[in-house]
Amino acid sequence: MADVTEAEIQNLTRELVQEIPPDRVDQVEFRGAQFDRGLALVQFPEGLGGLGLSSRRLQTVVDAELRAAGVTYHDLNVNPIGIGMGAPVVLTYASEELKHRLLRPMFTGEEIWCQLFSEPGSGSDVAACPAGPCGTATSGSSTGRRCGPLWPMCRAGGCW
């Protein structure tokens, strides 16, 4: 869909709202349909939430149409870290299998992503944390330090 017009994007978005009324379905169903139609992140490849457009510019048309229709499921309300930061990283670096497994539930809000912060010298220095267990399963940490593998971004329910 290389040469798509603003009017075509408006029509695709209006069809989505008409066929999947957001006031009659939940967030996951509506945003899943939005993802499947390529209206999640229009600059992403087809089949991965987008239309394969060269720019994100026309995403603003989708967003405006959804707002005008009263759709309240906006990226900033659903999963801002996952959609804004995680999705581009997954698209760029993940295997095809991971892209297909992670992007849709990230966009629908079925999986919420977060960002971990590291503050050297303040007890949360991720780089200084040992990878692996310390202490025992029943006693927890014997050193008072955070233990186990830490990842810069995780999704609810675990890291990948």
Secondary structure, 3 states (H helix, E strand, C coil): CCCCCHHHHHHHHHHHHHHCCCCCCCHHHHHHHHHHCCCCCCCCCECCCECCCCCCCCHHHHHHHHHHCCCCCCHHHHCHHHHHHHHHHHHHHCCHHHHHHHHHHHHHCCCCEEECCCECCCCECHHHCCCCCCCECCCECCCCCCCCCCCCEEECCECC
